[in-house]
Amino acid sequence: MQNITGLFTSESVSHGHPDKICDQISDAILDACLAEDPYSRVAVEVAIKGDLLCILGELTTHAAINTEAIARQVLRDIGHIDARWGVDADRIRIVEQLSKQSREIGARVDAADTGAGDQGLMFGFACNETPALMPLPITLAHALMEKHWQLRQSEHWGKILGPDAKAQVTVRYADGQPECISAIVLSSQHAEEIKLDELRSLLRDEIIKPVLGARFRPDIRLHLNPAGTFIYGGPVADAGLTGRKIIVDTYGGMARHGGGAFSGKDATKVDRSAAYAARQLARDVVARSWADTCEVRVAYAIGEARPVAVDFETFGTGRGTPPAQRYRELGVDINEALRPAAIIKRLDLRTPIFRQTAALGHFGRQGLPWEGALFLPRKAATESESVMF
């Protein structure tokens, strides 16, 4: 993970990738529930293939929502307003199979001190490679997909570039520090009428060069639609499923992952909320210059509020006192701060903020509450240890 010497690669995918379509629908359903009932319990997954979309899972809420209408609107927002790109939001068949949360699990989650909705292990990560305190390869891969998304919003480019796309960035490291970009793979669904060489020039000049700026060099190996034409994409060419792009969602493979997906889950599911809290902690350690790199490891038992394990790893980049001891000296009880109820309150996770996380990554993006420092009591904060929100 650290002290890398050699090549490291991360990928990102577009809003119109089949798996990301499903993530966005799952989180749009979650947001709709939270908008009316902040205490909704949601664990919804979506599958899509061709003209069939399935909505499956658990839904316990007082909100009156129309999951079918939500799914169709997400498809339209992505660009599937007619059958031009293979899916027609108004004609797709939708099958729904939802039930309420298990009463046994619900009873423990509903306890006075909210218990974890499941067992599991979560990881948070931060490093000083970028201003967002994220690894460089995944940051650049997301930036390429964001630029692709922005281009598609214009009437001109929206007719040429299709919703489905992928980016992959390879960075050369020496002693843990990024030296240069070695290779970029960028593939985009496209209109049949554009020639392949024109498309490749478009991807290079309108996406890669603007995103890389001064980082662009002629010797970067560019693989632009390397398989050739990409006319048929999205759910027509492939199947999609919620939670299948967990490395894209997190750190691009630079850090470990506990295995739990995020999208479609309310914050009582520690797969999601504790991963956000762990990122907040790791980010805080690096932002305070306590270490150049930090991974936070957390584990829970189902129904229990306090984590069964919390640990920090700084990969030899730490400065002075270890992070856990520094927090104790500042009056912060990390185990207390990582209770599900404490996480939900601190990060305001009963509000409908989740659909925006369902594409282009959950971390390193401005405006998300876990992208700030861990809350410190006023008496613990000093001028040198100020709270960085």
HELIX and SHEET records of a PDB file:
HELIX    1   1 PRO A   18  GLU A   36  1                                  19    
HELIX    2   2 THR A   67  ILE A   78  1                                  12    
HELIX    3   3 ALA A   83  TRP A   85  5                                   3    
HELIX    4   4 ARG A  103  VAL A  109  1                                   7    
HELIX    5   5 LEU A  136  ARG A  152  1                                  17    
HELIX    6   6 GLU A  155  GLY A  158  1                                   4    
HELIX    7   7 LEU A  196  LEU A  202  1                                   7    
HELIX    8   8 LEU A  203  ILE A  208  3                                   6    
HELIX    9   9 LYS A  209  LEU A  212  1                                   4    
HELIX   10  10 GLY A  213  ARG A  215  5                                   3    
HELIX   11  11 GLY A  234  ALA A  237  1                                   4    
HELIX   12  12 ILE A  246  ASP A  249  1                                   4    
HELIX   13  13 VAL A  270  ALA A  287  1                                  18    
HELIX   14  14 PRO A  323  GLU A  329  1                                   7    
HELIX   15  15 ILE A  334  ALA A  337  1                                   4    
HELIX   16  16 PRO A  340  LEU A  347  1                                   8    
HELIX   17  17 ARG A  355  THR A  357  5                                   3    
HELIX   18  18 PRO A  369  GLU A  371  5                                   3    
SHEET    1   A 4 GLY A   6  VAL A  13  0                                        
SHEET    2   A 4 LEU A 161  ALA A 174 -1                                        
SHEET    3   A 4 GLN A 177  HIS A 190 -1                                        
SHEET    4   A 4 ARG A 221  LEU A 224  1                                        
SHEET    1   B 4 ARG A  93  SER A  99  0                                        
SHEET    2   B 4 LEU A  52  THR A  60  1                                        
SHEET    3   B 4 ARG A  41  LYS A  49 -1                                        
SHEET    4   B 4 GLY A 240  LEU A 241 -1                                        
SHEET    1   C 3 GLY A 120  CYS A 127  0                                        
SHEET    2   C 3 THR A 293  TYR A 300 -1                                        
SHEET    3   C 3 ALA A 309  GLU A 313 -1                                        
END                                                                             
